[in-house]
């Protein structure tokens, strides 16, 4: 992150991270909340809370949170491993096979992935003989990738890291940035890094949930400190233009409840697909830059938080035993915005070794494995990772039997059949 931006964030200046204008509109203030992936080892572990205030820039269309939490505090020790989900692994495999075919990648090319996590995606390229390099700032996660044979640089990506990669490895044929741009505090420095590595034949693909998921679909549980930014086609198009790139194609895919896959090339390299303009216009029609639309979104968040509180209270009063499944960052937002108590939610199951045995702050709800959960004899299980609800429901049916009721809470409380 540039020193200037970091200082401005620390001073709490109210400006857009992308276009640097002060034209920000507050959508929802969650108050002080713990960081979503800070999971203490003990029930009396101390955690800090930070302001969580979601805003939209009415100038460029970038959603953002404004708290001064620095990236190194969030990602030096990261608890999420992408390889734990079979749904996500299939998505990665399908993507890799398509890119190898479409770009006619060979062993002479190399693929660069930014925020490569434990190497779950790059291994599908490497298995086909394609050279791969990952960039992953979390030391615990990058070490897993390196131990598995995926060459991974343990750094944050930006202009300086890009220069180092260029000097050592040259220009990549494909740059992958899946579900990372939301985690970048200095989004312009990130794009300067992309520009540094962009050759005439280089394709950049960026995947991130659409901001319409919050505006239209009420997916407010995706708002947490690790997500600095919330992308729209409008904001990505303007970012590309600012940094001598062209947004040439957008694909709408189903992951994370509705994701846009953005394809970028060097400026004026190829014809822009008509769908880019269509999606940009659709966002505007749905109210991306409209105060009243965001007023409605804010009211829906309030109503949903209230209904979740009432629903859990009724379950508790009926002597039901409720637990959760998947200690995703999403569940932290739900738990802390609704002030769920441990009496309402006894525990949360998670299959990831990086999370089991820890606690969700601030109510310090234990994260346990399936064997421990069976001893609780739950009547109801909340699936916090609603984006892979069917995958998790299948596991629950096998492990607990179909008598246990499964639920999602977003966009509304609903039983999963």
Secondary structure, DSSP 8 states (H G I E B T S, - for coil): --HHHHHHHHTT----TTT--S-EEEEEEEEEEE-TT---SSTT----EEEEEEEEETTT--EEE-----HHHHHSS----GGG-HHHHHHHHHHHHHHHHHHT--TT-EEEEES-TTSTTHHHHHTTT-EEEEE---HHHHHHHHHTT--EE-S--SHHHHHHHHHHH---SEEEEES-GGG-S-HHHHHHHHHHT--TT-EEEEEEE-THHHHTT--GGG-STT--EE--HHHHHHHHHHTTEEEEEEEEE-GGGSEEEEEEEETTSS---HHHHHHHHHHHHTTTT-HHHHHHHHHHHHHHHHHHHHHHHHHHHTT--EEEE---HHHHHHHHHHT--TTT--EEE---TTTTT-EETTTTEEEE-HHHHHTT--SEEEES-GGGHHHHHHHHHHHH-TTSEEEE-SSS-EE--
